[in-house]
């Protein structure tokens, strides 16, 4: 084994041990809960735009994008545009690929900032419900001819909505690529954290992921990513298509 492969093997062993370290897992859980209460993820930007993500998850996404080198990344949920700009910037470094963002309400001030951004050349946006028939038809047209596609779901976080997204968008994902459901962490947090939202414990992206996987053996959860990050809003949400 050469030095490069030996280092990769060392990392793999460390990551596996992290996933079994109860003390570390408890600290990570406490940190996640307290930072969600404090609005921690709202404090970061990427290339000038609010990204509203945990840095740990964005590092994981960078690793996935570099590994997969997708021709197209589809993301439901745009908000301020930080995530789609982030994905576009990684694709810019790779030298290929496009990002398609979908949102039921693309705020005009956000749209203006995204369209004037240097990474806008790799970004397209569609306004409408991510699960509507007309939007899916537009996505199909956009994805036509794209060999490698990955999908990120980060819009409405109710069980019913995410499950429908999983069923509709999974076919776009190419073998070896990823289907990522964000905010699965809702299931692991106290219910009082989401009093002002329609999702909560028992009704969220993680419950949708688990139901989806019961009927779809073409996808598996990449637990190595969870064990590596420890702090993440997407535990069990990183799904790799294996067939």
Biotite code that builds the C-alpha atoms (Angstrom):
import biotite.structure as struc

atoms = struc.array([
    struc.Atom([0.000, 0.000, 0.000], chain_id="A", res_id=1, res_name="UNK", atom_name="CA", element="C"),
    struc.Atom([1.429, 3.406, -1.017], chain_id="A", res_id=2, res_name="UNK", atom_name="CA", element="C"),
    struc.Atom([1.426, 6.442, 1.284], chain_id="A", res_id=3, res_name="UNK", atom_name="CA", element="C"),
    struc.Atom([-1.642, 8.010, -0.302], chain_id="A", res_id=4, res_name="UNK", atom_name="CA", element="C"),
    struc.Atom([-3.726, 4.868, 0.169], chain_id="A", res_id=5, res_name="UNK", atom_name="CA", element="C"),
    struc.Atom([-2.319, 4.344, 3.653], chain_id="A", res_id=6, res_name="UNK", atom_name="CA", element="C"),
    struc.Atom([-3.467, 7.817, 4.695], chain_id="A", res_id=7, res_name="UNK", atom_name="CA", element="C"),
    struc.Atom([-6.952, 7.166, 3.301], chain_id="A", res_id=8, res_name="UNK", atom_name="CA", element="C"),
    struc.Atom([-7.115, 3.944, 5.302], chain_id="A", res_id=9, res_name="UNK", atom_name="CA", element="C"),
    struc.Atom([-6.070, 5.784, 8.474], chain_id="A", res_id=10, res_name="UNK", atom_name="CA", element="C"),
    struc.Atom([-8.868, 8.304, 7.921], chain_id="A", res_id=11, res_name="UNK", atom_name="CA", element="C"),
    struc.Atom([-11.390, 5.532, 7.365], chain_id="A", res_id=12, res_name="UNK", atom_name="CA", element="C"),
    struc.Atom([-10.449, 3.870, 10.653], chain_id="A", res_id=13, res_name="UNK", atom_name="CA", element="C"),
    struc.Atom([-10.616, 7.174, 12.574], chain_id="A", res_id=14, res_name="UNK", atom_name="CA", element="C"),
    struc.Atom([-14.030, 7.946, 11.137], chain_id="A", res_id=15, res_name="UNK", atom_name="CA", element="C"),
    struc.Atom([-15.342, 4.515, 12.089], chain_id="A", res_id=16, res_name="UNK", atom_name="CA", element="C"),
    struc.Atom([-14.113, 4.970, 15.664], chain_id="A", res_id=17, res_name="UNK", atom_name="CA", element="C"),
    struc.Atom([-15.723, 8.420, 15.873], chain_id="A", res_id=18, res_name="UNK", atom_name="CA", element="C"),
    struc.Atom([-19.076, 6.857, 15.061], chain_id="A", res_id=19, res_name="UNK", atom_name="CA", element="C"),
    struc.Atom([-18.710, 4.578, 18.101], chain_id="A", res_id=20, res_name="UNK", atom_name="CA", element="C"),
    struc.Atom([-17.395, 7.207, 20.521], chain_id="A", res_id=21, res_name="UNK", atom_name="CA", element="C"),
    struc.Atom([-20.360, 7.781, 22.840], chain_id="A", res_id=22, res_name="UNK", atom_name="CA", element="C"),
    struc.Atom([-18.746, 10.724, 24.638], chain_id="A", res_id=23, res_name="UNK", atom_name="CA", element="C"),
    struc.Atom([-17.972, 12.472, 21.357], chain_id="A", res_id=24, res_name="UNK", atom_name="CA", element="C"),
    struc.Atom([-21.448, 11.739, 19.977], chain_id="A", res_id=25, res_name="UNK", atom_name="CA", element="C"),
    struc.Atom([-23.061, 13.257, 23.081], chain_id="A", res_id=26, res_name="UNK", atom_name="CA", element="C"),
    struc.Atom([-20.923, 16.402, 22.838], chain_id="A", res_id=27, res_name="UNK", atom_name="CA", element="C"),
    struc.Atom([-21.800, 16.693, 19.156], chain_id="A", res_id=28, res_name="UNK", atom_name="CA", element="C"),
    struc.Atom([-25.507, 16.261, 19.873], chain_id="A", res_id=29, res_name="UNK", atom_name="CA", element="C"),
    struc.Atom([-25.438, 18.926, 22.579], chain_id="A", res_id=30, res_name="UNK", atom_name="CA", element="C"),
    struc.Atom([-23.536, 21.312, 20.320], chain_id="A", res_id=31, res_name="UNK", atom_name="CA", element="C"),
    struc.Atom([-25.995, 20.788, 17.478], chain_id="A", res_id=32, res_name="UNK", atom_name="CA", element="C"),
    struc.Atom([-29.047, 21.388, 19.659], chain_id="A", res_id=33, res_name="UNK", atom_name="CA", element="C"),
    struc.Atom([-27.660, 24.542, 21.266], chain_id="A", res_id=34, res_name="UNK", atom_name="CA", element="C"),
    struc.Atom([-26.442, 26.002, 17.987], chain_id="A", res_id=35, res_name="UNK", atom_name="CA", element="C"),
    struc.Atom([-29.811, 25.395, 16.341], chain_id="A", res_id=36, res_name="UNK", atom_name="CA", element="C"),
    struc.Atom([-31.434, 27.265, 19.220], chain_id="A", res_id=37, res_name="UNK", atom_name="CA", element="C"),
    struc.Atom([-29.007, 30.153, 18.728], chain_id="A", res_id=38, res_name="UNK", atom_name="CA", element="C"),
    struc.Atom([-29.419, 30.380, 14.932], chain_id="A", res_id=39, res_name="UNK", atom_name="CA", element="C"),
    struc.Atom([-25.770, 29.437, 14.349], chain_id="A", res_id=40, res_name="UNK", atom_name="CA", element="C"),
    struc.Atom([-26.228, 28.386, 10.706], chain_id="A", res_id=41, res_name="UNK", atom_name="CA", element="C"),
    struc.Atom([-27.626, 31.819, 9.760], chain_id="A", res_id=42, res_name="UNK", atom_name="CA", element="C"),
    struc.Atom([-24.272, 33.481, 10.409], chain_id="A", res_id=43, res_name="UNK", atom_name="CA", element="C"),
    struc.Atom([-22.308, 32.203, 7.401], chain_id="A", res_id=44, res_name="UNK", atom_name="CA", element="C"),
    struc.Atom([-21.929, 33.389, 3.825], chain_id="A", res_id=45, res_name="UNK", atom_name="CA", element="C"),
    struc.Atom([-20.361, 31.954, 0.694], chain_id="A", res_id=46, res_name="UNK", atom_name="CA", element="C"),
    struc.Atom([-18.869, 34.407, -1.778], chain_id="A", res_id=47, res_name="UNK", atom_name="CA", element="C"),
    struc.Atom([-20.996, 37.150, -0.257], chain_id="A", res_id=48, res_name="UNK", atom_name="CA", element="C"),
    struc.Atom([-24.373, 35.384, -0.052], chain_id="A", res_id=49, res_name="UNK", atom_name="CA", element="C"),
    struc.Atom([-25.997, 33.930, 3.101], chain_id="A", res_id=50, res_name="UNK", atom_name="CA", element="C"),
    struc.Atom([-25.692, 30.151, 2.901], chain_id="A", res_id=51, res_name="UNK", atom_name="CA", element="C"),
    struc.Atom([-27.725, 29.084, 5.981], chain_id="A", res_id=52, res_name="UNK", atom_name="CA", element="C"),
    struc.Atom([-25.889, 25.765, 6.286], chain_id="A", res_id=53, res_name="UNK", atom_name="CA", element="C"),
    struc.Atom([-23.487, 24.190, 8.730], chain_id="A", res_id=54, res_name="UNK", atom_name="CA", element="C"),
    struc.Atom([-19.876, 24.434, 7.511], chain_id="A", res_id=55, res_name="UNK", atom_name="CA", element="C"),
    struc.Atom([-19.465, 20.703, 8.184], chain_id="A", res_id=56, res_name="UNK", atom_name="CA", element="C"),
    struc.Atom([-22.225, 19.849, 5.713], chain_id="A", res_id=57, res_name="UNK", atom_name="CA", element="C"),
    struc.Atom([-20.760, 22.137, 3.088], chain_id="A", res_id=58, res_name="UNK", atom_name="CA", element="C"),
    struc.Atom([-17.390, 20.407, 3.405], chain_id="A", res_id=59, res_name="UNK", atom_name="CA", element="C"),
    struc.Atom([-19.187, 17.093, 2.879], chain_id="A", res_id=60, res_name="UNK", atom_name="CA", element="C"),
    struc.Atom([-20.947, 18.498, -0.187], chain_id="A", res_id=61, res_name="UNK", atom_name="CA", element="C"),
    struc.Atom([-17.629, 19.690, -1.582], chain_id="A", res_id=62, res_name="UNK", atom_name="CA", element="C"),
    struc.Atom([-16.184, 16.202, -1.166], chain_id="A", res_id=63, res_name="UNK", atom_name="CA", element="C"),
    struc.Atom([-19.193, 14.630, -2.879], chain_id="A", res_id=64, res_name="UNK", atom_name="CA", element="C"),
    struc.Atom([-19.194, 17.104, -5.772], chain_id="A", res_id=65, res_name="UNK", atom_name="CA", element="C"),
    struc.Atom([-15.473, 16.602, -6.330], chain_id="A", res_id=66, res_name="UNK", atom_name="CA", element="C"),
    struc.Atom([-15.940, 12.815, -6.280], chain_id="A", res_id=67, res_name="UNK", atom_name="CA", element="C"),
    struc.Atom([-19.013, 12.715, -8.520], chain_id="A", res_id=68, res_name="UNK", atom_name="CA", element="C"),
    struc.Atom([-18.157, 15.671, -10.801], chain_id="A", res_id=69, res_name="UNK", atom_name="CA", element="C"),
    struc.Atom([-21.812, 16.079, -11.799], chain_id="A", res_id=70, res_name="UNK", atom_name="CA", element="C"),
    struc.Atom([-23.032, 17.628, -15.007], chain_id="A", res_id=71, res_name="UNK", atom_name="CA", element="C"),
    struc.Atom([-26.054, 18.887, -13.083], chain_id="A", res_id=72, res_name="UNK", atom_name="CA", element="C"),
    struc.Atom([-26.898, 19.581, -9.443], chain_id="A", res_id=73, res_name="UNK", atom_name="CA", element="C"),
    struc.Atom([-30.594, 20.058, -8.704], chain_id="A", res_id=74, res_name="UNK", atom_name="CA", element="C"),
    struc.Atom([-31.538, 21.764, -5.440], chain_id="A", res_id=75, res_name="UNK", atom_name="CA", element="C"),
    struc.Atom([-35.039, 22.379, -4.138], chain_id="A", res_id=76, res_name="UNK", atom_name="CA", element="C"),
    struc.Atom([-35.095, 25.437, -1.924], chain_id="A", res_id=77, res_name="UNK", atom_name="CA", element="C"),
    struc.Atom([-33.116, 28.558, -2.866], chain_id="A", res_id=78, res_name="UNK", atom_name="CA", element="C"),
    struc.Atom([-33.626, 31.107, -0.045], chain_id="A", res_id=79, res_name="UNK", atom_name="CA", element="C"),
    struc.Atom([-30.759, 33.657, -0.297], chain_id="A", res_id=80, res_name="UNK", atom_name="CA", element="C"),
    struc.Atom([-28.933, 31.562, -2.895], chain_id="A", res_id=81, res_name="UNK", atom_name="CA", element="C"),
    struc.Atom([-25.795, 30.758, -0.909], chain_id="A", res_id=82, res_name="UNK", atom_name="CA", element="C"),
    struc.Atom([-26.029, 27.012, -1.462], chain_id="A", res_id=83, res_name="UNK", atom_name="CA", element="C"),
    struc.Atom([-26.542, 27.109, -5.210], chain_id="A", res_id=84, res_name="UNK", atom_name="CA", element="C"),
    struc.Atom([-23.715, 29.649, -5.510], chain_id="A", res_id=85, res_name="UNK", atom_name="CA", element="C"),
    struc.Atom([-21.521, 27.366, -3.413], chain_id="A", res_id=86, res_name="UNK", atom_name="CA", element="C"),
    struc.Atom([-22.251, 24.361, -5.631], chain_id="A", res_id=87, res_name="UNK", atom_name="CA", element="C"),
    struc.Atom([-21.696, 26.454, -8.752], chain_id="A", res_id=88, res_name="UNK", atom_name="CA", element="C"),
    struc.Atom([-18.314, 27.629, -7.454], chain_id="A", res_id=89, res_name="UNK", atom_name="CA", element="C"),
    struc.Atom([-17.143, 24.038, -6.919], chain_id="A", res_id=90, res_name="UNK", atom_name="CA", element="C"),
    struc.Atom([-18.314, 23.156, -10.435], chain_id="A", res_id=91, res_name="UNK", atom_name="CA", element="C"),
    struc.Atom([-16.418, 26.208, -11.707], chain_id="A", res_id=92, res_name="UNK", atom_name="CA", element="C"),
    struc.Atom([-13.234, 24.806, -10.157], chain_id="A", res_id=93, res_name="UNK", atom_name="CA", element="C"),
    struc.Atom([-13.930, 21.426, -11.729], chain_id="A", res_id=94, res_name="UNK", atom_name="CA", element="C"),
    struc.Atom([-14.521, 23.141, -15.059], chain_id="A", res_id=95, res_name="UNK", atom_name="CA", element="C"),
    struc.Atom([-17.975, 21.810, -15.910], chain_id="A", res_id=96, res_name="UNK", atom_name="CA", element="C"),
    struc.Atom([-21.523, 21.456, -14.658], chain_id="A", res_id=97, res_name="UNK", atom_name="CA", element="C"),
    struc.Atom([-24.668, 23.461, -13.945], chain_id="A", res_id=98, res_name="UNK", atom_name="CA", element="C"),
    struc.Atom([-26.908, 24.086, -10.942], chain_id="A", res_id=99, res_name="UNK", atom_name="CA", element="C"),
    struc.Atom([-30.689, 24.200, -11.154], chain_id="A", res_id=100, res_name="UNK", atom_name="CA", element="C"),
    struc.Atom([-32.408, 25.836, -8.176], chain_id="A", res_id=101, res_name="UNK", atom_name="CA", element="C"),
    struc.Atom([-36.139, 25.452, -7.548], chain_id="A", res_id=102, res_name="UNK", atom_name="CA", element="C"),
    struc.Atom([-38.189, 27.454, -5.057], chain_id="A", res_id=103, res_name="UNK", atom_name="CA", element="C"),
    struc.Atom([-41.886, 28.150, -4.596], chain_id="A", res_id=104, res_name="UNK", atom_name="CA", element="C"),
    struc.Atom([-41.067, 31.798, -3.904], chain_id="A", res_id=105, res_name="UNK", atom_name="CA", element="C"),
    struc.Atom([-37.850, 33.289, -5.250], chain_id="A", res_id=106, res_name="UNK", atom_name="CA", element="C"),
    struc.Atom([-37.740, 36.666, -3.526], chain_id="A", res_id=107, res_name="UNK", atom_name="CA", element="C"),
    struc.Atom([-36.975, 39.444, -5.972], chain_id="A", res_id=108, res_name="UNK", atom_name="CA", element="C"),
    struc.Atom([-34.086, 40.885, -3.938], chain_id="A", res_id=109, res_name="UNK", atom_name="CA", element="C"),
    struc.Atom([-32.478, 37.444, -3.709], chain_id="A", res_id=110, res_name="UNK", atom_name="CA", element="C"),
    struc.Atom([-33.015, 36.781, -7.401], chain_id="A", res_id=111, res_name="UNK", atom_name="CA", element="C"),
    struc.Atom([-31.273, 40.047, -8.283], chain_id="A", res_id=112, res_name="UNK", atom_name="CA", element="C"),
    struc.Atom([-28.262, 39.226, -6.095], chain_id="A", res_id=113, res_name="UNK", atom_name="CA", element="C"),
    struc.Atom([-27.966, 35.694, -7.479], chain_id="A", res_id=114, res_name="UNK", atom_name="CA", element="C"),
    struc.Atom([-28.241, 36.828, -11.099], chain_id="A", res_id=115, res_name="UNK", atom_name="CA", element="C"),
    struc.Atom([-25.548, 39.496, -10.668], chain_id="A", res_id=116, res_name="UNK", atom_name="CA", element="C"),
    struc.Atom([-23.174, 37.074, -8.929], chain_id="A", res_id=117, res_name="UNK", atom_name="CA", element="C"),
    struc.Atom([-20.056, 35.854, -10.831], chain_id="A", res_id=118, res_name="UNK", atom_name="CA", element="C"),
    struc.Atom([-21.244, 32.239, -10.416], chain_id="A", res_id=119, res_name="UNK", atom_name="CA", element="C"),
    struc.Atom([-24.617, 32.951, -12.032], chain_id="A", res_id=120, res_name="UNK", atom_name="CA", element="C"),
    struc.Atom([-23.221, 31.706, -15.343], chain_id="A", res_id=121, res_name="UNK", atom_name="CA", element="C"),
    struc.Atom([-23.616, 28.172, -14.002], chain_id="A", res_id=122, res_name="UNK", atom_name="CA", element="C"),
    struc.Atom([-27.002, 28.733, -12.318], chain_id="A", res_id=123, res_name="UNK", atom_name="CA", element="C"),
    struc.Atom([-30.586, 28.478, -13.556], chain_id="A", res_id=124, res_name="UNK", atom_name="CA", element="C"),
    struc.Atom([-33.680, 28.974, -11.413], chain_id="A", res_id=125, res_name="UNK", atom_name="CA", element="C"),
    struc.Atom([-37.297, 27.888, -11.632], chain_id="A", res_id=126, res_name="UNK", atom_name="CA", element="C"),
    struc.Atom([-40.080, 29.317, -9.470], chain_id="A", res_id=127, res_name="UNK", atom_name="CA", element="C"),
    struc.Atom([-42.842, 26.969, -8.371], chain_id="A", res_id=128, res_name="UNK", atom_name="CA", element="C"),
    struc.Atom([-43.611, 24.036, -6.118], chain_id="A", res_id=129, res_name="UNK", atom_name="CA", element="C"),
    struc.Atom([-40.891, 21.402, -6.369], chain_id="A", res_id=130, res_name="UNK", atom_name="CA", element="C"),
    struc.Atom([-43.526, 18.653, -6.442], chain_id="A", res_id=131, res_name="UNK", atom_name="CA", element="C"),
    struc.Atom([-45.872, 20.138, -9.030], chain_id="A", res_id=132, res_name="UNK", atom_name="CA", element="C"),
    struc.Atom([-46.254, 18.308, -12.327], chain_id="A", res_id=133, res_name="UNK", atom_name="CA", element="C"),
    struc.Atom([-45.345, 21.375, -14.376], chain_id="A", res_id=134, res_name="UNK", atom_name="CA", element="C"),
    struc.Atom([-42.092, 21.913, -12.455], chain_id="A", res_id=135, res_name="UNK", atom_name="CA", element="C"),
    struc.Atom([-41.101, 18.248, -12.780], chain_id="A", res_id=136, res_name="UNK", atom_name="CA", element="C"),
    struc.Atom([-41.645, 18.479, -16.539], chain_id="A", res_id=137, res_name="UNK", atom_name="CA", element="C"),
    struc.Atom([-39.341, 21.510, -16.677], chain_id="A", res_id=138, res_name="UNK", atom_name="CA", element="C"),
    struc.Atom([-36.719, 19.649, -14.629], chain_id="A", res_id=139, res_name="UNK", atom_name="CA", element="C"),
    struc.Atom([-36.932, 16.679, -17.000], chain_id="A", res_id=140, res_name="UNK", atom_name="CA", element="C"),
    struc.Atom([-36.289, 18.967, -19.947], chain_id="A", res_id=141, res_name="UNK", atom_name="CA", element="C"),
    struc.Atom([-33.378, 20.643, -18.169], chain_id="A", res_id=142, res_name="UNK", atom_name="CA", element="C"),
    struc.Atom([-31.815, 17.309, -17.144], chain_id="A", res_id=143, res_name="UNK", atom_name="CA", element="C"),
    struc.Atom([-32.115, 15.759, -20.589], chain_id="A", res_id=144, res_name="UNK", atom_name="CA", element="C"),
    struc.Atom([-28.718, 14.706, -21.891], chain_id="A", res_id=145, res_name="UNK", atom_name="CA", element="C"),
    struc.Atom([-26.991, 15.212, -18.538], chain_id="A", res_id=146, res_name="UNK", atom_name="CA", element="C"),
    struc.Atom([-24.945, 12.089, -17.823], chain_id="A", res_id=147, res_name="UNK", atom_name="CA", element="C"),
    struc.Atom([-24.218, 12.637, -14.116], chain_id="A", res_id=148, res_name="UNK", atom_name="CA", element="C"),
    struc.Atom([-26.821, 14.249, -11.861], chain_id="A", res_id=149, res_name="UNK", atom_name="CA", element="C"),
    struc.Atom([-27.077, 14.783, -8.112], chain_id="A", res_id=150, res_name="UNK", atom_name="CA", element="C"),
    struc.Atom([-30.033, 16.128, -6.146], chain_id="A", res_id=151, res_name="UNK", atom_name="CA", element="C"),
    struc.Atom([-30.302, 18.123, -2.889], chain_id="A", res_id=152, res_name="UNK", atom_name="CA", element="C"),
    struc.Atom([-33.640, 18.576, -1.116], chain_id="A", res_id=153, res_name="UNK", atom_name="CA", element="C"),
    struc.Atom([-33.939, 21.606, 1.150], chain_id="A", res_id=154, res_name="UNK", atom_name="CA", element="C"),
    struc.Atom([-37.400, 23.126, 0.769], chain_id="A", res_id=155, res_name="UNK", atom_name="CA", element="C"),
    struc.Atom([-40.536, 22.283, 2.787], chain_id="A", res_id=156, res_name="UNK", atom_name="CA", element="C"),
    struc.Atom([-39.407, 19.849, 5.521], chain_id="A", res_id=157, res_name="UNK", atom_name="CA", element="C"),
    struc.Atom([-42.656, 18.013, 6.251], chain_id="A", res_id=158, res_name="UNK", atom_name="CA", element="C"),
    struc.Atom([-42.699, 14.226, 5.877], chain_id="A", res_id=159, res_name="UNK", atom_name="CA", element="C"),
    struc.Atom([-45.289, 14.263, 3.085], chain_id="A", res_id=160, res_name="UNK", atom_name="CA", element="C"),
    struc.Atom([-43.510, 16.919, 1.039], chain_id="A", res_id=161, res_name="UNK", atom_name="CA", element="C"),
    struc.Atom([-40.030, 15.421, 1.346], chain_id="A", res_id=162, res_name="UNK", atom_name="CA", element="C"),
    struc.Atom([-41.301, 11.903, 0.616], chain_id="A", res_id=163, res_name="UNK", atom_name="CA", element="C"),
    struc.Atom([-42.936, 13.187, -2.554], chain_id="A", res_id=164, res_name="UNK", atom_name="CA", element="C"),
    struc.Atom([-39.715, 14.987, -3.514], chain_id="A", res_id=165, res_name="UNK", atom_name="CA", element="C"),
    struc.Atom([-37.720, 11.805, -2.910], chain_id="A", res_id=166, res_name="UNK", atom_name="CA", element="C"),
    struc.Atom([-40.059, 9.810, -5.139], chain_id="A", res_id=167, res_name="UNK", atom_name="CA", element="C"),
    struc.Atom([-40.055, 12.438, -7.902], chain_id="A", res_id=168, res_name="UNK", atom_name="CA", element="C"),
    struc.Atom([-36.365, 13.396, -7.914], chain_id="A", res_id=169, res_name="UNK", atom_name="CA", element="C"),
    struc.Atom([-34.691, 10.048, -7.190], chain_id="A", res_id=170, res_name="UNK", atom_name="CA", element="C"),
    struc.Atom([-34.991, 8.960, -10.849], chain_id="A", res_id=171, res_name="UNK", atom_name="CA", element="C"),
    struc.Atom([-32.853, 11.945, -11.888], chain_id="A", res_id=172, res_name="UNK", atom_name="CA", element="C"),
    struc.Atom([-29.924, 10.787, -9.734], chain_id="A", res_id=173, res_name="UNK", atom_name="CA", element="C"),
    struc.Atom([-27.283, 8.846, -11.664], chain_id="A", res_id=174, res_name="UNK", atom_name="CA", element="C"),
    struc.Atom([-25.744, 5.649, -10.306], chain_id="A", res_id=175, res_name="UNK", atom_name="CA", element="C"),
    struc.Atom([-22.788, 6.508, -8.088], chain_id="A", res_id=176, res_name="UNK", atom_name="CA", element="C"),
    struc.Atom([-24.148, 9.973, -7.373], chain_id="A", res_id=177, res_name="UNK", atom_name="CA", element="C"),
    struc.Atom([-26.066, 11.310, -4.377], chain_id="A", res_id=178, res_name="UNK", atom_name="CA", element="C"),
    struc.Atom([-29.554, 12.255, -3.249], chain_id="A", res_id=179, res_name="UNK", atom_name="CA", element="C"),
    struc.Atom([-29.195, 14.486, -0.189], chain_id="A", res_id=180, res_name="UNK", atom_name="CA", element="C"),
    struc.Atom([-32.060, 15.370, 2.152], chain_id="A", res_id=181, res_name="UNK", atom_name="CA", element="C"),
    struc.Atom([-31.243, 18.256, 4.465], chain_id="A", res_id=182, res_name="UNK", atom_name="CA", element="C"),
    struc.Atom([-32.714, 18.913, 7.923], chain_id="A", res_id=183, res_name="UNK", atom_name="CA", element="C"),
    struc.Atom([-33.175, 15.272, 8.835], chain_id="A", res_id=184, res_name="UNK", atom_name="CA", element="C"),
    struc.Atom([-31.810, 16.461, 12.201], chain_id="A", res_id=185, res_name="UNK", atom_name="CA", element="C"),
    struc.Atom([-35.347, 17.571, 13.119], chain_id="A", res_id=186, res_name="UNK", atom_name="CA", element="C"),
    struc.Atom([-36.141, 14.000, 14.177], chain_id="A", res_id=187, res_name="UNK", atom_name="CA", element="C"),
    struc.Atom([-33.298, 14.009, 16.706], chain_id="A", res_id=188, res_name="UNK", atom_name="CA", element="C"),
    struc.Atom([-34.100, 17.291, 18.428], chain_id="A", res_id=189, res_name="UNK", atom_name="CA", element="C"),
    struc.Atom([-36.645, 18.370, 21.059], chain_id="A", res_id=190, res_name="UNK", atom_name="CA", element="C"),
    struc.Atom([-40.060, 19.046, 19.549], chain_id="A", res_id=191, res_name="UNK", atom_name="CA", element="C"),
    struc.Atom([-40.190, 22.528, 21.101], chain_id="A", res_id=192, res_name="UNK", atom_name="CA", element="C"),
    struc.Atom([-37.502, 23.746, 18.712], chain_id="A", res_id=193, res_name="UNK", atom_name="CA", element="C"),
    struc.Atom([-40.036, 23.850, 15.868], chain_id="A", res_id=194, res_name="UNK", atom_name="CA", element="C"),
    struc.Atom([-43.180, 25.298, 17.430], chain_id="A", res_id=195, res_name="UNK", atom_name="CA", element="C"),
    struc.Atom([-43.435, 27.823, 14.589], chain_id="A", res_id=196, res_name="UNK", atom_name="CA", element="C"),
    struc.Atom([-43.016, 25.288, 11.763], chain_id="A", res_id=197, res_name="UNK", atom_name="CA", element="C"),
    struc.Atom([-45.273, 22.585, 10.271], chain_id="A", res_id=198, res_name="UNK", atom_name="CA", element="C"),
    struc.Atom([-42.585, 19.927, 10.787], chain_id="A", res_id=199, res_name="UNK", atom_name="CA", element="C"),
    struc.Atom([-41.388, 18.350, 14.017], chain_id="A", res_id=200, res_name="UNK", atom_name="CA", element="C"),
    struc.Atom([-40.428, 15.035, 15.595], chain_id="A", res_id=201, res_name="UNK", atom_name="CA", element="C"),
    struc.Atom([-42.233, 12.254, 13.729], chain_id="A", res_id=202, res_name="UNK", atom_name="CA", element="C"),
    struc.Atom([-42.948, 14.471, 10.706], chain_id="A", res_id=203, res_name="UNK", atom_name="CA", element="C"),
    struc.Atom([-39.765, 15.569, 8.964], chain_id="A", res_id=204, res_name="UNK", atom_name="CA", element="C"),
    struc.Atom([-37.157, 14.719, 6.310], chain_id="A", res_id=205, res_name="UNK", atom_name="CA", element="C"),
    struc.Atom([-35.637, 11.814, 8.287], chain_id="A", res_id=206, res_name="UNK", atom_name="CA", element="C"),
    struc.Atom([-38.962, 10.023, 8.660], chain_id="A", res_id=207, res_name="UNK", atom_name="CA", element="C"),
    struc.Atom([-39.482, 10.551, 4.925], chain_id="A", res_id=208, res_name="UNK", atom_name="CA", element="C"),
    struc.Atom([-36.005, 9.185, 4.099], chain_id="A", res_id=209, res_name="UNK", atom_name="CA", element="C"),
    struc.Atom([-36.597, 6.039, 6.124], chain_id="A", res_id=210, res_name="UNK", atom_name="CA", element="C"),
    struc.Atom([-39.968, 5.417, 4.480], chain_id="A", res_id=211, res_name="UNK", atom_name="CA", element="C"),
    struc.Atom([-38.509, 6.080, 1.034], chain_id="A", res_id=212, res_name="UNK", atom_name="CA", element="C"),
    struc.Atom([-35.648, 3.634, 1.551], chain_id="A", res_id=213, res_name="UNK", atom_name="CA", element="C"),
    struc.Atom([-38.020, 0.816, 2.536], chain_id="A", res_id=214, res_name="UNK", atom_name="CA", element="C"),
    struc.Atom([-39.308, 0.806, -1.031], chain_id="A", res_id=215, res_name="UNK", atom_name="CA", element="C"),
    struc.Atom([-36.096, 1.824, -2.837], chain_id="A", res_id=216, res_name="UNK", atom_name="CA", element="C"),
    struc.Atom([-33.113, -0.502, -2.569], chain_id="A", res_id=217, res_name="UNK", atom_name="CA", element="C"),
    struc.Atom([-31.239, 1.473, -5.197], chain_id="A", res_id=218, res_name="UNK", atom_name="CA", element="C"),
    struc.Atom([-30.116, 3.943, -2.528], chain_id="A", res_id=219, res_name="UNK", atom_name="CA", element="C"),
    struc.Atom([-28.156, 3.481, 0.694], chain_id="A", res_id=220, res_name="UNK", atom_name="CA", element="C"),
    struc.Atom([-27.341, 5.909, 3.495], chain_id="A", res_id=221, res_name="UNK", atom_name="CA", element="C"),
    struc.Atom([-23.636, 6.734, 3.556], chain_id="A", res_id=222, res_name="UNK", atom_name="CA", element="C"),
    struc.Atom([-23.062, 6.446, 7.309], chain_id="A", res_id=223, res_name="UNK", atom_name="CA", element="C"),
    struc.Atom([-19.369, 7.220, 6.865], chain_id="A", res_id=224, res_name="UNK", atom_name="CA", element="C"),
    struc.Atom([-20.320, 10.819, 6.109], chain_id="A", res_id=225, res_name="UNK", atom_name="CA", element="C"),
    struc.Atom([-22.372, 11.022, 9.323], chain_id="A", res_id=226, res_name="UNK", atom_name="CA", element="C"),
    struc.Atom([-19.528, 9.557, 11.372], chain_id="A", res_id=227, res_name="UNK", atom_name="CA", element="C"),
    struc.Atom([-17.063, 11.946, 9.790], chain_id="A", res_id=228, res_name="UNK", atom_name="CA", element="C"),
    struc.Atom([-19.073, 15.123, 10.313], chain_id="A", res_id=229, res_name="UNK", atom_name="CA", element="C"),
    struc.Atom([-20.599, 14.437, 13.742], chain_id="A", res_id=230, res_name="UNK", atom_name="CA", element="C"),
    struc.Atom([-22.155, 17.916, 13.544], chain_id="A", res_id=231, res_name="UNK", atom_name="CA", element="C"),
    struc.Atom([-24.657, 17.960, 10.689], chain_id="A", res_id=232, res_name="UNK", atom_name="CA", element="C"),
    struc.Atom([-28.229, 18.922, 9.864], chain_id="A", res_id=233, res_name="UNK", atom_name="CA", element="C"),
    struc.Atom([-28.472, 15.917, 7.545], chain_id="A", res_id=234, res_name="UNK", atom_name="CA", element="C"),
    struc.Atom([-27.822, 12.706, 9.527], chain_id="A", res_id=235, res_name="UNK", atom_name="CA", element="C"),
    struc.Atom([-29.076, 9.754, 7.438], chain_id="A", res_id=236, res_name="UNK", atom_name="CA", element="C"),
    struc.Atom([-29.653, 12.281, 4.664], chain_id="A", res_id=237, res_name="UNK", atom_name="CA", element="C"),
    struc.Atom([-26.629, 11.495, 2.499], chain_id="A", res_id=238, res_name="UNK", atom_name="CA", element="C"),
    struc.Atom([-27.920, 8.756, 0.196], chain_id="A", res_id=239, res_name="UNK", atom_name="CA", element="C"),
    struc.Atom([-25.803, 7.213, -2.530], chain_id="A", res_id=240, res_name="UNK", atom_name="CA", element="C"),
    struc.Atom([-27.380, 5.574, -5.553], chain_id="A", res_id=241, res_name="UNK", atom_name="CA", element="C"),
    struc.Atom([-25.885, 2.124, -5.974], chain_id="A", res_id=242, res_name="UNK", atom_name="CA", element="C"),
    struc.Atom([-28.046, 0.756, -8.788], chain_id="A", res_id=243, res_name="UNK", atom_name="CA", element="C"),
])
